[in-house]
């Protein structure tokens, strides 16, 4: 959880500047930044969807009754974030179609509203829900959440996602990821992922 949360925090925090630094009328650069918005929002939605399907129902069955308010808050947070994501993706699609300053501003506004909501949720999840997950879910069950997220990606997106996940990762979390994947696959992605993410960041920087 900490690894993907760190990745989401970093990528979301960078998004407003990418948008603001994209010139009005520069459709080619808008495409690059809007594609990045779509990718980050896909990862965030897939992560939460995995928890909604594979985590909260199990905890509702297994955890003590006094965990119910935490689970209700997590699900309500996800619903609120989904609404924010819908606003953001709609604004990004409009900006992509008409790359003017007004639509660019709407994307920035949507991001400014969404980012603190996501941050508050991630903090609450780490503070209140993670202990329930550690207690009442097995490691393979939690691994299913990660696999659910990966299944939402196209195979050609795997190196980028993995590189994004590994970027600036804590060494301890690196070891957790290494232990969770087949050795050959981890070795391949640990090389191709950072390279792909470095290329991707250079393209984003050039587009902003």
C-alpha positions in Angstrom: 0.0 0.0 0.0 2.7 2.5 0.9 4.5 2.1 -2.4 1.5 2.8 -4.6 0.4 5.6 -2.2 3.8 7.3 -2.6 3.6 7.0 -6.3 0.1 8.5 -6.5 1.1 11.3 -4.2 4.1 12.2 -6.4 2.3 11.9 -9.7 -0.8 13.9 -8.6 1.3 16.6 -7.0 3.2 17.1 -10.3 0.1 17.3 -12.5 -1.0 20.9 -11.9 2.4 22.3 -13.0 2.4 20.1 -16.1 -1.0 21.5 -17.1 -0.3 25.1 -16.2 3.0 25.1 -18.2 1.3 23.8 -21.3 0.7 26.7 -23.8 -2.8 27.5 -24.9 -3.4 26.1 -28.4 -0.5 23.7 -28.3 -2.6 20.6 -29.1 0.4 18.2 -29.4 1.6 19.0 -25.9 -1.9 18.9 -24.5 -2.2 15.4 -25.8 0.9 14.3 -23.9 -0.2 15.9 -20.6 -3.8 14.7 -21.0 -2.6 11.2 -21.7 -0.7 11.4 -18.4 -3.7 12.5 -16.5 -5.7 9.6 -18.0 -2.9 7.2 -16.9 -2.7 8.5 -13.3 -6.4 8.5 -12.9 -6.7 5.0 -14.3 -4.2 3.8 -11.7 -5.9 5.6 -8.8 -9.4 4.3 -9.8 -8.1 0.7 -10.3 -6.4 0.7 -6.9 -9.6 1.9 -5.2 -11.8 -0.5 -7.2 -9.6 -3.4 -6.1 -10.1 -2.4 -2.5 -13.8 -2.0 -3.0 -14.2 -5.4 -4.5 -11.5 -7.4 -2.7 -10.8 -5.7 0.7 -13.7 -4.0 2.3 -16.2 -6.9 1.9 -13.8 -9.3 3.5 -13.0 -6.9 6.4 -16.8 -6.4 6.9 -17.1 -10.2 7.4 -14.0 -10.7 9.5 -13.1 -7.6 11.5 -14.9 -6.7 14.8 -18.0 -4.6 14.6 -16.2 -1.5 15.8 -14.3 -1.5 12.4 -17.6 -0.7 10.6 -17.2 3.1 10.8 -13.7 2.9 9.3 -14.9 0.7 6.4 -17.9 3.1 5.8 -15.5 6.0 5.7 -13.2 4.3 3.2 -16.0 3.5 0.9 -17.5 7.0 1.1 -14.1 8.4 0.4 -13.8 6.3 -2.7 -17.2 7.5 -3.9 -16.2 11.1 -3.4 -12.8 10.6 -5.2 -14.6 8.9 -8.1 -16.8 12.0 -8.5 -13.6 14.1 -8.5 -12.0 11.8 -11.0 -15.1 12.1 -13.3 -14.8 15.9 -13.1 -11.1 15.8 -13.9 -11.3 13.4 -16.8 -14.2 15.3 -18.2 -12.2 18.5 -18.0 -9.2 16.9 -19.5 -11.2 15.5 -22.4 -12.6 19.0 -23.1 -9.1 20.5 -22.9 -7.8 17.9 -25.3 -10.6 18.7 -27.8 -10.2 22.5 -27.4 -6.8 23.3 -25.9 -7.5 26.9 -24.8 -6.7 28.7 -21.6 -10.2 28.4 -20.2 -10.3 24.7 -20.5 -6.8 24.4 -19.2 -7.9 26.4 -16.1 -10.8 24.0 -15.6 -8.3 21.0 -15.5 -6.1 22.8 -13.0 -9.2 23.6 -10.8 -10.3 20.0 -10.9 -6.8 18.9 -9.8 -6.7 21.5 -7.0 -10.0 20.2 -5.7 -9.1 16.5 -6.1 -5.6 16.3 -4.7 -6.3 17.3 -1.1 -9.2 14.9 -1.0 -7.0 12.1 -2.2 -4.3 13.0 0.3 -6.7 13.0 3.2 -8.0 9.6 2.2 -4.6 8.1 1.8 -3.6 9.3 5.3 -6.8 8.0 6.8 -6.3 4.6 5.1 -2.8 4.3 6.3 -3.8 5.3 9.8 -7.0 3.4 10.3 -7.5 0.8 7.6 -4.0 -0.7 7.2 -4.0 -2.2 10.6 -7.3 -4.0 9.7 -5.8 -5.2 6.4 -2.7 -6.5 8.1 -4.8 -8.3 10.8 -7.6 -9.8 8.8 -6.3 -10.3 5.2 -3.6 -12.8 4.2 -0.7 -11.7 2.1 -2.1 -13.6 -1.0 -5.4 -11.8 -0.5 -3.7 -8.4 -0.4 -1.7 -9.5 -3.5 -5.0 -10.0 -5.4 -5.6 -6.2 -5.0 -2.3 -5.4 -6.8 -3.1 -8.0 -9.5 -6.5 -6.4 -10.0 -4.9 -3.0 -10.6 -2.4 -4.5 -13.1 -5.2 -6.3 -14.9 -6.6 -2.8 -15.7 -3.5 -1.9 -17.7 -2.5 -2.9 -21.2 0.6 -5.2 -21.2 2.6 -2.5 -23.0 1.9 -0.2 -20.0 3.5 -2.6 -17.4 7.0 -1.3 -17.7 5.9 2.3 -17.3 3.7 1.5 -14.3 6.5 -0.5 -12.7 9.0 2.2 -13.3 6.7 4.7 -11.8 6.2 2.5 -8.8 9.9 2.0 -8.3 10.9 5.6 -8.7 12.4 6.9 -5.4 11.0 3.9 -3.6 12.0 3.1 0.0 14.5 0.2 0.0 12.3 -1.8 2.3 9.4 -1.4 0.0 11.6 -2.4 -2.9 12.3 -5.7 -1.1 8.6 -6.3 -0.6 7.8 -5.8 -4.3 10.7 -8.0 -5.2 9.4 -10.8 -3.0 5.9 -10.5 -4.4 6.8 -11.2 -8.1 8.4 -14.1 -9.9 12.2 -13.5 -9.9 12.5 -13.5 -13.7 9.6 -11.0 -14.1 10.9 -8.7 -11.4 14.4 -8.7 -12.9 13.0 -7.8 -16.3 10.7 -5.0 -15.0 13.3 -3.7 -12.6 15.5 -2.9 -15.6 12.9 -1.9 -18.2 10.6 -0.1 -15.9 12.9 2.7 -14.7 14.2 3.2 -18.2 10.7 3.6 -19.6 9.7 5.9 -16.8 12.7 8.1 -17.3 11.8 8.4 -21.0 8.3 9.2 -20.1 9.2 11.9 -17.6 11.5 13.5 -20.2 8.6 13.6 -22.7 6.3 15.1 -20.1 8.9 17.8 -19.2 9.3 18.6 -22.8 5.5 18.9 -23.2 5.1 21.2 -20.3 
